Amino acid sequence: MGRLAQVIPQRMLRAFGRLGWTVARQTGSHAIVTMPGRTSVTIPVHPGTLKLGTAKAILKQAGLTEDEFFEAY
């Protein structure tokens, strides 16, 4: 099991903040983070951990590698 299979949504939001992303809005349990010059990314903020495919898709949409993400995580 890889590191991405154990990512907690609240910590993912904090890591995105450290990388320069800001929470534009939150609708229910989904936070939308933005960064100038990039497309917005939706992060589900549910209790527990994110599924592996969901975490990978979020990083791919944000244009981040796992190493870049875990340096801020």
Secondary structure, DSSP 8 states (H G I E B T S, - for coil): --GGGG--HHHHHHHHHHTT-EEEEEETTEEEEE-TTS--EEEE--SS---HHHHHHHHHHHT--HHHHHHH-
